Amino acid sequence: MSPLIDICPLAELPPGSKRLVEHEDLEIGVVNCAGQIFAIEDRCSHDDGELVDGELDETDCSIECPRHGSKFDLRTGKPMNLPAYVPVDTFPVVVEDGVIRVEVD
Ligand code: FES
């Protein structure tokens, strides 16, 4: 079974907010999009931009890479426009006892 890492209490990540967590050699952005929690690797597949610094669009749950503007679907990690064309890793999220946890491999 994959390990679950504790992120924070759900109450500390309200809708529209993001946070960056580190786990071993991974940096993971955890995002509350209109009440749904997503976790995505904080590294753009185009040229390593830091996705969590990008703009969150809560209407379609995407985040825009601040470097060259590719938007990524937070649900799937797939890019929605160029220049990126390779998906970014996403991670399953659970909320247990009011705490956000992310499953990492
Ligand atoms: S580094 Fe993200 S679009 Fe170029």
Backbone and ligand atoms as CSV (ligand in chain L), in Angstrom:
chain,resi,resn,atom,element,x,y,z
A,1,MET,N,N,0.839,-1.195,0.000
A,1,MET,CA,C,0.000,0.000,0.000
A,1,MET,C,C,0.884,1.259,0.000
A,2,SER,N,N,0.496,2.249,-0.798
A,2,SER,CA,C,1.294,3.464,-0.886
A,2,SER,C,C,1.180,4.279,0.397
A,3,PRO,N,N,2.265,4.939,0.778
A,3,PRO,CA,C,2.190,5.737,2.009
A,3,PRO,C,C,1.317,6.980,1.834
A,4,LEU,N,N,0.636,7.314,2.919
A,4,LEU,CA,C,-0.147,8.552,2.958
A,4,LEU,C,C,0.647,9.572,3.746
A,5,ILE,N,N,0.780,10.769,3.208
A,5,ILE,CA,C,1.447,11.816,3.977
A,5,ILE,C,C,0.420,12.851,4.419
A,6,ASP,N,N,0.546,13.270,5.649
A,6,ASP,CA,C,-0.349,14.287,6.186
A,6,ASP,C,C,0.029,15.645,5.623
A,7,ILE,N,N,-0.975,16.383,5.169
A,7,ILE,CA,C,-0.714,17.720,4.634
A,7,ILE,C,C,-1.068,18.780,5.670
A,8,CYS,N,N,-2.337,18.854,6.037
A,8,CYS,CA,C,-2.780,19.841,7.013
A,8,CYS,C,C,-4.260,19.588,7.285
A,9,PRO,N,N,-4.798,20.200,8.341
A,9,PRO,CA,C,-6.244,20.116,8.535
A,9,PRO,C,C,-6.973,20.764,7.351
A,10,LEU,N,N,-8.092,20.186,6.990
A,10,LEU,CA,C,-8.880,20.718,5.871
A,10,LEU,C,C,-9.205,22.196,6.088
A,11,ALA,N,N,-9.451,22.565,7.330
A,11,ALA,CA,C,-9.822,23.945,7.639
A,11,ALA,C,C,-8.707,24.945,7.314
A,12,GLU,N,N,-7.474,24.449,7.198
A,12,GLU,CA,C,-6.348,25.356,6.914
A,12,GLU,C,C,-6.109,25.534,5.412
A,13,LEU,N,N,-6.918,24.854,4.596
A,13,LEU,CA,C,-6.755,25.000,3.140
A,13,LEU,C,C,-8.139,25.309,2.543
A,14,PRO,N,N,-8.602,26.523,2.724
A,14,PRO,CA,C,-9.945,26.864,2.236
A,14,PRO,C,C,-9.981,26.928,0.705
A,15,PRO,N,N,-11.171,26.946,0.118
A,15,PRO,CA,C,-11.288,27.027,-1.334
A,15,PRO,C,C,-10.473,28.189,-1.894
A,16,GLY,N,N,-9.757,27.912,-2.985
A,16,GLY,CA,C,-8.944,28.935,-3.634
A,16,GLY,C,C,-7.522,28.986,-3.112
A,17,SER,N,N,-7.201,28.182,-2.114
A,17,SER,CA,C,-5.849,28.253,-1.554
A,17,SER,C,C,-5.011,27.052,-2.003
A,18,LYS,N,N,-3.699,27.226,-1.864
A,18,LYS,CA,C,-2.735,26.223,-2.330
A,18,LYS,C,C,-1.632,26.128,-1.293
A,19,ARG,N,N,-0.996,25.005,-1.287
A,19,ARG,CA,C,0.239,24.933,-0.489
A,19,ARG,C,C,1.192,23.918,-1.107
A,20,LEU,N,N,2.440,24.141,-0.798
A,20,LEU,CA,C,3.497,23.296,-1.341
A,20,LEU,C,C,4.028,22.410,-0.232
A,21,VAL,N,N,4.145,21.123,-0.519
A,21,VAL,CA,C,4.722,20.215,0.466
A,21,VAL,C,C,5.870,19.454,-0.185
A,22,GLU,N,N,6.821,19.075,0.635
A,22,GLU,CA,C,7.939,18.300,0.128
A,22,GLU,C,C,7.880,16.912,0.736
A,23,HIS,N,N,8.163,15.940,-0.092
A,23,HIS,CA,C,8.213,14.563,0.395
A,23,HIS,C,C,9.347,13.872,-0.343
A,24,GLU,N,N,10.379,13.531,0.397
A,24,GLU,CA,C,11.587,12.973,-0.202
A,24,GLU,C,C,12.021,13.862,-1.372
A,25,ASP,N,N,12.130,13.313,-2.579
A,25,ASP,CA,C,12.597,14.188,-3.658
A,25,ASP,C,C,11.449,14.804,-4.455
A,26,LEU,N,N,10.233,14.705,-3.921
A,26,LEU,CA,C,9.066,15.252,-4.619
A,26,LEU,C,C,8.641,16.582,-4.018
A,27,GLU,N,N,8.182,17.484,-4.883
A,27,GLU,CA,C,7.492,18.679,-4.407
A,27,GLU,C,C,6.084,18.598,-4.972
A,28,ILE,N,N,5.117,18.715,-4.087
A,28,ILE,CA,C,3.724,18.482,-4.460
A,28,ILE,C,C,2.903,19.712,-4.100
A,29,GLY,N,N,2.137,20.171,-5.071
A,29,GLY,CA,C,1.207,21.254,-4.812
A,29,GLY,C,C,-0.143,20.672,-4.420
A,30,VAL,N,N,-0.684,21.142,-3.309
A,30,VAL,CA,C,-1.999,20.690,-2.854
A,30,VAL,C,C,-2.929,21.895,-2.965
A,31,VAL,N,N,-4.034,21.694,-3.661
A,31,VAL,CA,C,-4.873,22.816,-4.074
A,31,VAL,C,C,-6.320,22.535,-3.720
A,32,ASN,N,N,-6.979,23.532,-3.150
A,32,ASN,CA,C,-8.420,23.441,-2.923
A,32,ASN,C,C,-9.106,24.230,-4.033
A,33,CYS,N,N,-9.714,23.493,-4.960
A,33,CYS,CA,C,-10.438,24.133,-6.053
A,33,CYS,C,C,-11.930,24.029,-5.767
A,34,ALA,N,N,-12.512,25.124,-5.324
A,34,ALA,CA,C,-13.957,25.181,-5.069
A,34,ALA,C,C,-14.436,24.024,-4.191
A,35,GLY,N,N,-13.599,23.664,-3.208
A,35,GLY,CA,C,-14.005,22.642,-2.252
A,35,GLY,C,C,-13.487,21.250,-2.554
A,36,GLN,N,N,-12.906,21.060,-3.726
A,36,GLN,CA,C,-12.297,19.766,-4.040
A,36,GLN,C,C,-10.786,19.888,-3.899
A,37,ILE,N,N,-10.186,18.872,-3.299
A,37,ILE,CA,C,-8.744,18.931,-3.053
A,37,ILE,C,C,-8.010,18.093,-4.098
A,38,PHE,N,N,-6.976,18.684,-4.668
A,38,PHE,CA,C,-6.159,17.994,-5.668
A,38,PHE,C,C,-4.690,18.110,-5.284
A,39,ALA,N,N,-3.912,17.136,-5.739
A,39,ALA,CA,C,-2.469,17.171,-5.513
A,39,ALA,C,C,-1.776,16.916,-6.844
A,40,ILE,N,N,-0.830,17.783,-7.165
A,40,ILE,CA,C,-0.144,17.712,-8.459
A,40,ILE,C,C,1.331,18.002,-8.245
A,41,GLU,N,N,2.176,17.331,-9.018
A,41,GLU,CA,C,3.600,17.594,-8.874
A,41,GLU,C,C,3.878,19.060,-9.226
A,42,ASP,N,N,4.743,19.678,-8.428
A,42,ASP,CA,C,5.033,21.105,-8.613
A,42,ASP,C,C,6.155,21.307,-9.626
A,43,ARG,N,N,5.968,20.707,-10.808
A,43,ARG,CA,C,7.034,20.827,-11.803
A,43,ARG,C,C,6.392,20.703,-13.177
A,44,CYS,N,N,6.403,21.801,-13.880
A,44,CYS,CA,C,5.796,21.803,-15.209
A,44,CYS,C,C,6.564,20.864,-16.127
A,45,SER,N,N,5.822,20.119,-16.953
A,45,SER,CA,C,6.464,19.153,-17.858
A,45,SER,C,C,7.141,19.842,-19.034
A,46,HIS,N,N,6.915,21.131,-19.207
A,46,HIS,CA,C,7.568,21.826,-20.320
A,46,HIS,C,C,9.006,22.185,-19.977
A,47,ASP,N,N,9.200,22.976,-18.929
A,47,ASP,CA,C,10.565,23.387,-18.612
A,47,ASP,C,C,10.723,23.622,-17.111
A,48,ASP,N,N,10.075,22.757,-16.329
A,48,ASP,CA,C,10.261,22.734,-14.874
A,48,ASP,C,C,9.734,23.968,-14.141
A,49,GLY,N,N,8.790,24.696,-14.707
A,49,GLY,CA,C,8.179,25.807,-13.977
A,49,GLY,C,C,7.499,25.313,-12.702
A,50,GLU,N,N,7.410,26.205,-11.731
A,50,GLU,CA,C,6.798,25.836,-10.444
A,50,GLU,C,C,5.297,26.103,-10.517
A,51,LEU,N,N,4.552,25.031,-10.720
A,51,LEU,CA,C,3.119,25.180,-11.002
A,51,LEU,C,C,2.335,25.816,-9.870
A,52,VAL,N,N,2.741,25.530,-8.649
A,52,VAL,CA,C,1.938,26.019,-7.520
A,52,VAL,C,C,1.959,27.548,-7.435
A,53,ASP,N,N,2.982,28.159,-8.026
A,53,ASP,CA,C,3.012,29.622,-8.066
A,53,ASP,C,C,2.051,30.178,-9.116
A,54,GLY,N,N,1.517,29.312,-9.939
A,54,GLY,CA,C,0.660,29.768,-11.031
A,54,GLY,C,C,-0.746,30.108,-10.573
A,55,GLU,N,N,-1.489,30.656,-11.533
A,55,GLU,CA,C,-2.846,31.105,-11.213
A,55,GLU,C,C,-3.813,29.932,-11.253
A,56,LEU,N,N,-4.580,29.813,-10.184
A,56,LEU,CA,C,-5.613,28.777,-10.096
A,56,LEU,C,C,-6.903,29.311,-10.706
A,57,ASP,N,N,-7.511,28.511,-11.589
A,57,ASP,CA,C,-8.816,28.859,-12.140
A,57,ASP,C,C,-9.829,27.885,-11.544
A,58,GLU,N,N,-10.650,28.397,-10.639
A,58,GLU,CA,C,-11.602,27.512,-9.953
A,58,GLU,C,C,-12.811,27.167,-10.824
A,59,THR,N,N,-12.941,27.811,-11.978
A,59,THR,CA,C,-14.089,27.466,-12.822
A,59,THR,C,C,-13.864,26.136,-13.539
A,60,ASP,N,N,-12.610,25.824,-13.868
A,60,ASP,CA,C,-12.360,24.538,-14.517
A,60,ASP,C,C,-11.289,23.714,-13.793
A,61,CYS,N,N,-10.942,24.128,-12.582
A,61,CYS,CA,C,-9.933,23.427,-11.780
A,61,CYS,C,C,-8.654,23.190,-12.581
A,62,SER,N,N,-8.097,24.299,-13.042
A,62,SER,CA,C,-6.820,24.229,-13.732
A,62,SER,C,C,-5.853,25.194,-13.059
A,63,ILE,N,N,-4.581,24.986,-13.353
A,63,ILE,CA,C,-3.556,25.896,-12.849
A,63,ILE,C,C,-2.638,26.238,-14.014
A,64,GLU,N,N,-2.261,27.519,-14.068
A,64,GLU,CA,C,-1.489,27.996,-15.217
A,64,GLU,C,C,-0.031,28.140,-14.840
A,65,CYS,N,N,0.831,27.502,-15.616
A,65,CYS,CA,C,2.259,27.600,-15.342
A,65,CYS,C,C,2.702,29.064,-15.476
A,66,PRO,N,N,3.383,29.579,-14.455
A,66,PRO,CA,C,3.782,30.984,-14.525
A,66,PRO,C,C,4.890,31.263,-15.528
A,67,ARG,N,N,5.536,30.239,-16.044
A,67,ARG,CA,C,6.658,30.504,-16.957
A,67,ARG,C,C,6.188,30.790,-18.377
A,68,HIS,N,N,5.470,29.868,-18.997
A,68,HIS,CA,C,5.076,30.086,-20.400
A,68,HIS,C,C,3.587,29.887,-20.630
A,69,GLY,N,N,2.828,29.716,-19.572
A,69,GLY,CA,C,1.382,29.811,-19.709
A,69,GLY,C,C,0.606,28.552,-20.027
A,70,SER,N,N,1.223,27.375,-20.007
A,70,SER,CA,C,0.402,26.175,-20.183
A,70,SER,C,C,-0.510,25.998,-18.975
A,71,LYS,N,N,-1.759,25.643,-19.249
A,71,LYS,CA,C,-2.692,25.336,-18.166
A,71,LYS,C,C,-2.775,23.825,-18.022
A,72,PHE,N,N,-2.851,23.387,-16.772
A,72,PHE,CA,C,-2.949,21.953,-16.494
A,72,PHE,C,C,-4.235,21.671,-15.737
A,73,ASP,N,N,-4.888,20.590,-16.153
A,73,ASP,CA,C,-6.084,20.122,-15.462
A,73,ASP,C,C,-5.650,19.464,-14.144
A,74,LEU,N,N,-6.118,19.995,-13.033
A,74,LEU,CA,C,-5.694,19.473,-11.732
A,74,LEU,C,C,-6.197,18.049,-11.495
A,75,ARG,N,N,-7.266,17.662,-12.181
A,75,ARG,CA,C,-7.821,16.318,-11.971
A,75,ARG,C,C,-6.933,15.256,-12.598
A,76,THR,N,N,-6.358,15.586,-13.763
A,76,THR,CA,C,-5.638,14.578,-14.542
A,76,THR,C,C,-4.158,14.893,-14.717
A,77,GLY,N,N,-3.768,16.134,-14.513
A,77,GLY,CA,C,-2.397,16.559,-14.781
A,77,GLY,C,C,-2.126,16.824,-16.247
A,78,LYS,N,N,-3.155,16.697,-17.095
A,78,LYS,CA,C,-2.925,16.892,-18.536
A,78,LYS,C,C,-2.859,18.373,-18.890
A,79,PRO,N,N,-1.929,18.714,-19.792
A,79,PRO,CA,C,-1.885,20.104,-20.250
A,79,PRO,C,C,-3.072,20.388,-21.166
A,80,MET,N,N,-3.588,21.608,-21.093
A,80,MET,CA,C,-4.752,21.995,-21.883
A,80,MET,C,C,-4.345,22.872,-23.065
A,81,ASN,N,N,-3.092,23.326,-23.077
A,81,ASN,CA,C,-2.607,24.131,-24.196
A,81,ASN,C,C,-1.083,24.032,-24.251
A,82,LEU,N,N,-0.537,24.408,-25.374
A,82,LEU,CA,C,0.916,24.394,-25.544
A,82,LEU,C,C,1.533,25.541,-24.753
A,83,PRO,N,N,2.830,25.512,-24.448
A,83,PRO,CA,C,3.831,24.626,-25.037
A,83,PRO,C,C,3.953,23.254,-24.376
A,84,ALA,N,N,3.413,23.055,-23.181
A,84,ALA,CA,C,3.533,21.733,-22.567
A,84,ALA,C,C,2.622,20.745,-23.298
A,85,TYR,N,N,3.064,19.507,-23.440
A,85,TYR,CA,C,2.205,18.499,-24.056
A,85,TYR,C,C,2.260,17.169,-23.305
A,86,VAL,N,N,3.077,17.094,-22.272
A,86,VAL,CA,C,3.187,15.872,-21.479
A,86,VAL,C,C,2.492,16.100,-20.135
A,87,PRO,N,N,1.698,15.137,-19.654
A,87,PRO,CA,C,1.021,15.333,-18.371
A,87,PRO,C,C,2.007,15.422,-17.199
A,88,VAL,N,N,1.546,16.074,-16.161
A,88,VAL,CA,C,2.272,16.155,-14.890
A,88,VAL,C,C,1.637,15.120,-13.953
A,89,ASP,N,N,2.450,14.547,-13.060
A,89,ASP,CA,C,1.900,13.553,-12.129
A,89,ASP,C,C,0.882,14.184,-11.180
A,90,THR,N,N,-0.169,13.436,-10.937
A,90,THR,CA,C,-1.128,13.821,-9.892
A,90,THR,C,C,-1.156,12.706,-8.856
A,91,PHE,N,N,-1.694,13.015,-7.692
A,91,PHE,CA,C,-1.665,12.068,-6.582
A,91,PHE,C,C,-3.057,11.984,-5.955
A,92,PRO,N,N,-3.467,10.771,-5.552
A,92,PRO,CA,C,-4.770,10.648,-4.897
A,92,PRO,C,C,-4.777,11.385,-3.552
A,93,VAL,N,N,-5.911,11.992,-3.262
A,93,VAL,CA,C,-6.084,12.748,-2.010
A,93,VAL,C,C,-7.223,12.125,-1.226
A,94,VAL,N,N,-7.044,11.999,0.077
A,94,VAL,CA,C,-8.139,11.590,0.953
A,94,VAL,C,C,-8.231,12.605,2.081
A,95,VAL,N,N,-9.434,12.755,2.592
A,95,VAL,CA,C,-9.621,13.568,3.797
A,95,VAL,C,C,-10.155,12.625,4.867
A,96,GLU,N,N,-9.348,12.440,5.908
A,96,GLU,CA,C,-9.703,11.526,6.989
A,96,GLU,C,C,-9.636,12.292,8.298
A,97,ASP,N,N,-10.705,12.188,9.069
A,97,ASP,CA,C,-10.755,12.875,10.373
A,97,ASP,C,C,-10.403,14.352,10.237
A,98,GLY,N,N,-10.840,14.959,9.140
A,98,GLY,CA,C,-10.617,16.392,8.959
A,98,GLY,C,C,-9.213,16.755,8.541
A,99,VAL,N,N,-8.401,15.753,8.186
A,99,VAL,CA,C,-7.016,16.015,7.783
A,99,VAL,C,C,-6.833,15.595,6.317
A,100,ILE,N,N,-6.192,16.494,5.548
A,100,ILE,CA,C,-5.895,16.177,4.148
A,100,ILE,C,C,-4.660,15.283,4.110
A,101,ARG,N,N,-4.793,14.178,3.370
A,101,ARG,CA,C,-3.652,13.270,3.205
A,101,ARG,C,C,-3.482,12.968,1.723
A,102,VAL,N,N,-2.242,12.845,1.309
A,102,VAL,CA,C,-1.928,12.571,-0.095
A,102,VAL,C,C,-1.193,11.245,-0.175
A,103,GLU,N,N,-1.611,10.448,-1.164
A,103,GLU,CA,C,-1.003,9.132,-1.361
A,103,GLU,C,C,0.146,9.270,-2.343
A,104,VAL,N,N,1.325,8.883,-1.921
A,104,VAL,CA,C,2.494,8.964,-2.802
A,104,VAL,C,C,3.060,7.572,-3.017
A,105,ASP,N,N,3.664,7.379,-4.159
A,105,ASP,CA,C,4.242,6.059,-4.460
A,105,ASP,C,C,5.589,5.903,-3.799
L,1,FES,S1,S,7.780,25.811,-17.931
L,1,FES,FE1,FE,5.639,25.625,-17.817
L,1,FES,S2,S,4.901,26.264,-19.734
L,1,FES,FE2,FE,7.057,26.392,-19.882
